[in-house]
Amino acid sequence: MAKIKLTKTELKAQTDALKRFLRFLPMLQLKKQQLQGEIAGIVAKADAVVAREKEARTRLDHWVSLFATGGDLLDGLVNVKAVRTSKANIAGVEIPVFDGIDADVRPIDLWKTPAWLDDAVTALTNILSLQGERAVLEEQRRRITEELRTTSQRVNLFEKVKIPACRENIRVIKIAIGDEQTAAVTRGKIAKSRSPGEGEVA
């Protein structure tokens, strides 16, 4: 730790720094709690999306099993051209928000394909949309988790390093100033006792 000056100026600087840290710490703690809550919410949304995707896949598998020729028809039937997102701000963190997908459907010969293929296109598009939503939620969680890590480090720095250091510095400076004042008083008394009294010739 850097050596501190045992002066009144340094005492004021350390006191001001302590006030600043104590003022910012509750804000950082609140932000940490908010970020933790957001992560829990995102995890819950992601779990719900995974469950919906699993359900959609199960329904699609039932359809395909009804038609012996249906399996290879689904390969490359629907492709994602783009995942559309907008932006939001959570506790100072910019995150993407899922708005939908732009899908590209392979041309279908209505005379040579089974009638259920239209429903399959809808189901596949839904599954791909859910996958896109899940990916965006994962990115949200990644960004907020990174911000939570940084905020937690700052909270720990303030709680375990900065604030205790300032308090210790203030204690040491006050003791040094107190000792200096005591020494000054003592020197004054000694000097006074050595000086000639009234009416005395030095």
N, C-alpha and C positions, 0 to 999 in steps of 0.2 A: 504494500500500500504506500502511496506517495506521502512524504512527510508533510504535515500541515504546519502552518505558521500559528504560533500561539499568541495571536493578537485579537483585539476587539473587532477589527475589520474582518478577519477570517471567521470569527465567531458569528458575525452578522451573515456572512456568506453561507456558512454551514446551516444556520437557522433558516435562512430563506430557502435553501435547497431542500431542507427537511419539510418545510411547509408545502413546497411544490410537489415533492414526492407523495406526501400524505393527501394532497388534493387530487392528484392524478390516479393514485392506486385504486380508489373505489370505482372510477370510470373504467379502468382496465379490467377489474374484477367483474363488473357488470357486463362488459363486452364479452369476456370469457364465458360467462353464463349464457348470454344470448347466442353465441356461436355454438355452444354445446347443445342448446335447445334446437337450433336450426339443423344441426347434424342429425339429431334424433328424428326430427320431422322428415328429413330427406331419406333416411334409412327406412322409415315406415312407408313412405311413398314408393321407394324402390322395391320394397318387399311386395307391396300391392301390385305393382306393375309386373313383377316376376310371376306372381300368382295368376294374373290375367293372361299373361303370355302362355303359361303352362296350360291353362284352361283352353285357350284358343288352339294351341297345338294338338291337344287331345281331341277336340272337335274335328280338326282337319284330318287327323289320323283315322277317325271313324269314317269319314267320307271316302278317303283313299282306299280303305280296306273294302269298301263296297264295290269298288270298280277295279278289276284285275289289271286293266290297261291304264289306270290313272296315275300311277306313280311317277313315270318319266315325264308326263305332261306338265308336272308342277316345276320341274327343274328350269330355272331361269325365267319362269313365267312373269314374275314381278321383280323389278330391281329398283333400288333407291337411287334417285338422281341427287337429291340433296335433303339434308335435315334442316328445317327452318327453325331458327331461334331468335328470341329477342333478348334484351338485357335487363337485369334487375340489380339492385344494390341491397346487400344484407350486411348490416354493421360495418359499412365501409368497404365491403368486398363486392366487386362486380362479378355476377354469375350469369350464365346463359339460362334462358327459360325456354322449354320445349314448346314450339308452336305447331309442329306437324312435319310431314315429309312430302316431298315431291317424288311420286313413283312413276316408273316407266313400265308399262305392260306390254309384253310381247304380243305381236299381232296373232289373233286367233281365227282359224278357219271354222266358222260356225257350223259348216256342213260336215266337217270331219272330226269334230271334238264333242265329247259328251256335254249334255246340257248343264250338268253340275259345275262345269269349269268356271262359269261366271261367279258362282258362289265361292269357288276356290280362290279366284282373284281377290274378292272382297276379304276373305279370311287371311290370305297371305299378306295383303296390304295392311291389314290390322296388326298382324304379327310383326311386320317390319316397322310399323309405326311404334309399337310397344318397345321394340328393340332400340329404336332411336330415342324414345323417351327415357329408357333405362340408361342409355349412354350419356344423355345430358344430365340426368340425376347423379350419375357417377362423377361427372366433371364438376357439378356443383359441390358434391361432398369433398372432392379432392381440393378444390380451391378454399373452401371454408375450413377444412381440416388444416391446411397449410397456414391460414390466418390464425387459427386457434393455437397452433404450435408456437407461432411468433408471439401472440398475445400472452400465452402461458409463460414463455421465457421472460417477457417483460415483467409480468406479475412476480415471478420468482426473483428476478433481479432487484425489483423494488423492495419486496418483502424480506429477502434473505441477505442482500448485499448493501444496496444504497441507503435504505432507511436505518438499519443497524449501524452502518459506518458513520452516517451523519450524527446519530445520537452519541456514538462513542467519541467522535471528534469534538462535539459540543461539550461533553463531559470533561475531556482532557483539557480543552482550551479554558473552560471555566475554572478548573483546578489550578492551571498555570497562572491565569489572571489573578485568582484569589491569592495564590502564593506570592505573586509579585506585589500585590497590594499590601499584604501582610508584611513582606520584606521592606516595602517603602515606608510603612508606618514605623516599623522597628528602626530603620535607618534614621528616620526623622527624630525619634525619641533619643536615640544614641547621640545624634548630632546636637540636639537641644541640651542634653545633659553635659555635653562637653563644652558648649558655648559659655562664655563668662556671664554671670548673673548681673543684675542691675547694681550699679555702684561699684562694681569690681573692675579693676584695671587688668586688661589682658596682658 
